[in-house]
Amino acid sequence: MSRREGSLEDPQADSSIASLPHLEAKIRQTHSLACLLTRYAEQLLQEYVQHQGDPFGLPGFSPPRQPVAGLSAPAPSHAGLPAPERLRLDAAALAALPPLLDAVRRHQAELNPRAPRLLRRLEDAARQARALGAAVETVLAALGASARGPRPEPPAAAAAAAGAFAAKLLGFLVCGLYREWVSRTESDLGQLVPGGPA
Amino acid sequence: MEKTDCTALTMDVYSRWRRPPQPVGCRRMRTSSSFQWLLLSFTLLYLMHQVNSQKKGTPHDLKCTTNNLKVWDCSWKPPSGAGHDAVYEVCIKNRSRSCNQLEETNTKILALSPGDHEITVRRLHDPRSSMSKFILNEKNISLIPDTPEILNLSADFPTSTLHLKWNDKGSRFPHHSNVIWEIKILRKKSMELVKLVTHNTTLNGEDTVHHWSWTSDMPLECAPHYVRIRCYIDDLHFSGRKEWSDWSPVKNMSWSPGSRTKVFPQDKVILVGSNITFCCVTQEQVVSAQIGNKMCPLIHLDGKNVAISIHNISASASSGTNVIFTTETDIVGAVIFAGYPPDIPQNLNCETRDLKEIICTWDPGRSTELVGPRSTDYSLYESFSGKNVKFKRVEDSINESYQLFFHMIPDQEIYNFTLNAYNPIGRSESTILVNITKKVYPRTPTSFKVKDTNSTAVTLSWHLPGNFAKINLLCQIEITKTNSMEELNVTIKGVENSVYLVTVGKLSPYTTYIFRVRCSTETFWKWSKWSNGKQHLTTEAIPSKGPDTWREWSSDGKNLIIYWKPLPINEANGKILSYNISCSSDEETQSLSEIPDPQHKAEIQLSKNDYIISVVAKNSVGLSPPSKIASMEIPNDDLKIEQTVGIRNGIFLTWNYDPNMTCDYVIKWCNSSRSEPCLMDWKKVPSNSTEALIESDQFQPGVRYHFFLYGCRNQGYQLLRSIIGYIEELAPIVAPNFTVEDTSADSILVKWQDIPVEELRGFLRGYLFYFEKGERGTSKMRDLESGRSDIKVKNITDLSQKTLRIADLQGKTSYHLVLRAYTDGGVGPEKSMFVVTKENSVGLIIAILIPVAVAVIVGVVTSILCYRKREWIKETFYPDIPNPENCKALQFQKSVCEGNRTLKTLEMNPCTPNSVEVLETQSAVPKIEDTEIISPVAECPEESSDAEPENHVVVSYCPPIIEEEITNPVVDEAGGTSQVIYIDIQSMYQPQAKPEDDQENDSVGGAGYKPQMHLSIPPTVEDITAEDDFDKTAGYRPQANVNTWNLVSPDSPRSTDSNSEIVSFGSPCSINSRQFLIPPKDEDSPKSTGGGWSFTNLFQNKPND
């Protein structure tokens, strides 16, 4: 796992390679990573709600979706977009996730300092989101549709939550968004994988 | 305040009015009294009217109050008709410059001294007006403080606390007074009273700003709060009436909510079990509220704001307890952390390891249930130095180590530590006063080394970090060698971070020791941990003793074999390289030098037997003292071999004290099975001893050893005792080998052999001989120890006995014999044998003679009877036939007869009949059913068979039902048949019929009566089997005492079925054999093979068989 992540964290080395077999391998590799992270993201969300107390861990707890500064949820029209555009949105969201996940981890370090597994998962999630985002950008570059310039860093205040409950809620939303975007990325890459769904 | 006259009058009237009713003695005048009261009432009303009329004409109703006790504020009502421009003169009697002219109806006068003061008020410039006089007393003055003013009202929203600030204006009062403040807290726009509290202060002559705080149970953000205040001055010196001031104007404290919905309080930390109120400030309709998963009822506040109240909250989880309000479009919430204040730190202990730094440790006690930023913080404060250190928490550690390091202050030994614990809920502390020089727990000594000083001493050195220059160290040195351990305590002057040296003496040369050290202080607190162990071998020294020596003469008596034991390590003091031996007598000395160490035996040929042998051991340092022993063996003719058995792991020997034994005693021993001279080991004991315990690792249970006790005289050793023994006796390992020497019909003679000593494994105590009847493979002698009654046992304790005759046995019977030997260690294995006794010949002879004798007797008796009844027999069976020649009627002429040969009518010449006609038909033959009834009757005419030559029914009562279809050759010719039926008597009385198969089997088995005289059967019909059967069944059958006989062999089926079902055999009156003329029809005819018996069976049929 770590070796795969390590290779993906340095995607620029492969950016100039655009030969078709290599592209297919890259897409397949990135898709595999997205599949893996989808499962990890689900586990992260489950682990997260277990440590927040009721009603977070109760089945059916579904707070209204609130906007998270610097990160939006996948739009319903996402599936109708062209593949490069979808991947561009995926890459943007994956780039916005790590600082949010880091902020959530900091909150949880105060709320649940004795939940090392949750903290480790959050830390891993930030790193993995970064790696997946970079891999998607590599695929984009290989497809000849590079990401649109540098994205602004999400404001630090965006991650700041007023009160512990807001922090818990923010963490819940961020973990949920992380799962959605990783899953969306897996789906988008799956359509590019040769032999995958059209 | 009233005018004086009015006052006097009024008082008079009042006194009358207040007069109590008359006592009982005046009752008779009750009617007249009522009238008087009525009259007085009218009078009073009249006078009051007059007074009021008079008042209205003069200043009246003088009233005075004060708000500072310094100045009285007096006012009066002007006379009727007085205009606003009226001028009054107010005079106070007995006061200089006591009159003032005023244009108002009130005046301020300085406070008057206690007592009555006359004040006159007169309207100037009005001739009609009269002067009013008032008596003014402090008691009539009301003290009404000024209305207090709230200087400031502020709120601390996070703590829901209101802070109130006001000035008591104490400088306006002449002296100190107690002040009671009453503060009113109002909530919501409807100004519902929430709290009314009193607050006591003191006026101290100066203006003082007072602060008062109040914490709301509801967050201040939830609703506007209002505050009012008033006061009451309780001046002890003031004798007038004291009244509350007016309420101050309302001060408002409200929070301006934004547009977003918010919940208050946020992240509150409270004590477990307390109550708390949450509110939701919102512009939307709140649908529900819950804490955790529990729904809460809503308390409606102003607008759409709501609150919930939580009582007796329980401890929160790590991330707190969630409180959530759900609006129509959103959810908002807060987290509450319910926990405990820090427990008092327990087991606070402060010590130092190096006198440079103090380590204080403690146990936090009960968990606060709060983590992260809400967990308990600790700080350690040292009061003498005023220094403070704070505890840094490691958050991710569950098992936290609660300790703080405090740098020691130079030249300070006494420390007074206070450990403060605090969290958002509360705080606690624990203190300890320590003399740190007495709380030294040194670190583990390092760089531990051992260095040789000499063969019995070493120098130990180690490094101990720390500033111990002002104290003494107590160090403990552990010295371990094989099988022993010793601890040595030494006190050392402490130094600053240096190496410590200690010399350890009284060690053994050439010995391996393991040294290690630990230290404490002289004022002991704790030992340090042990240093690493250091193994060290001390240097060699000369052997301290000569080797333990013994000698044996060779079997031919010419050579002396010298034995010596290797020196123990504590006496060898080094590695023994060789031995030197010398044998010296008065005349000569023989020596053997440099015998290498592994050899511990030497042989020297000596010409005589009086030598002194000297053995010396040598190591790298030098020679041991010589070990000497005399070679002479003093004979002892009075020797007996004794026996002994060991106790636990050794052999205990005792002997009587013998003053002649001047040197020592030597016990040598060897395995008794070894050939002489044998020597396993020896042991020397002092000459004053009378006992010895011989122990050796070589001793084994079950092995016989021979012990020899020698006493040492000056000139040599004398054998005193010879003992054989076992360290532990065991059961013999083999069984004694035995044979049967002789066998008779009723006895067996057994002979056995001794067991070899090596296999005996103990002193033989006897033999156990078991015997029982039984054949090989059927013997039940499995568990000999169970004491079964049918196994006979003989215990042979006479060890000289080697044979045993077992008598009273049965003839021709198989016996199972078992022999085992036993010692005190147990019973050995068994050896078994099966022996069959011989047949009893006397019984056989008797069995033959008795029936022969009976037969002879029967024959003789029969002969006698026949002889005596011969006439009758003759008459019956062979009557005389009259001679026709003697008949007169038939008397022919003799001449005719004699002369006429042709007359042959009555001539009795033999003639041959042409034919024989059988007159009796087959239907005349009786059926079986009939014979069953008549058979008992038919048994007697034993001779009838002979009397009726043919066509008769023979009925027997003995055999089982056997149907033999007999073909009578004579009858056969006539085409008829006859049956011979054997009926068992028992079957007669047991009417149920057996199955045919059984009948056949029974008949084949041959049980029951059979014809006892076999017919002569034509050879064409008889086969070989039949001949055998004939042998078994034919011939004589003794019929007497049949109940004791068994008609079948013991192994026959009938025998195994039931002995009680022995078929009745024969009849007391039927002792003769019966001869049947009709042979068996064919091969299927019943055989009599099973019905035979023998004399052997007769004598063997005993109950126990």
Chai-1 contact restraints between the chains, C-beta under 6 A:
chainA,res_idxA,chainB,res_idxB,connection_type,confidence,min_distance_angstrom,max_distance_angstrom,comment,restraint_id
A,H51,B,S319,contact,1.0,0.0,6.0,A-B,restraint_1
A,Q52,B,S319,contact,1.0,0.0,6.0,A-B,restraint_2
A,G53,B,A317,contact,1.0,0.0,6.0,A-B,restraint_3
A,G53,B,S319,contact,1.0,0.0,6.0,A-B,restraint_4
A,G53,B,N322,contact,1.0,0.0,6.0,A-B,restraint_5
A,D54,B,G292,contact,1.0,0.0,6.0,A-B,restraint_6
A,D54,B,N293,contact,1.0,0.0,6.0,A-B,restraint_7
A,P55,B,N293,contact,1.0,0.0,6.0,A-B,restraint_8
A,L58,B,N293,contact,1.0,0.0,6.0,A-B,restraint_9
A,P63,B,I331,contact,1.0,0.0,6.0,A-B,restraint_10
A,P64,B,D330,contact,1.0,0.0,6.0,A-B,restraint_11
A,E110,B,G372,contact,1.0,0.0,6.0,A-B,restraint_12
A,E110,B,P373,contact,1.0,0.0,6.0,A-B,restraint_13
A,L111,B,S319,contact,1.0,0.0,6.0,A-B,restraint_14
A,N112,B,S318,contact,1.0,0.0,6.0,A-B,restraint_15
A,N112,B,S319,contact,1.0,0.0,6.0,A-B,restraint_16
A,P113,B,V371,contact,1.0,0.0,6.0,A-B,restraint_17
A,P113,B,G372,contact,1.0,0.0,6.0,A-B,restraint_18
A,P113,B,E395,contact,1.0,0.0,6.0,A-B,restraint_19
A,R114,B,I398,contact,1.0,0.0,6.0,A-B,restraint_20
A,P116,B,D396,contact,1.0,0.0,6.0,A-B,restraint_21
A,G163,B,Q266,contact,1.0,0.0,6.0,A-B,restraint_22
A,G163,B,D267,contact,1.0,0.0,6.0,A-B,restraint_23
A,A164,B,D267,contact,1.0,0.0,6.0,A-B,restraint_24
A,A164,B,G320,contact,1.0,0.0,6.0,A-B,restraint_25
A,A164,B,V335,contact,1.0,0.0,6.0,A-B,restraint_26
A,F165,B,G333,contact,1.0,0.0,6.0,A-B,restraint_27
A,F165,B,A334,contact,1.0,0.0,6.0,A-B,restraint_28
A,F165,B,V335,contact,1.0,0.0,6.0,A-B,restraint_29
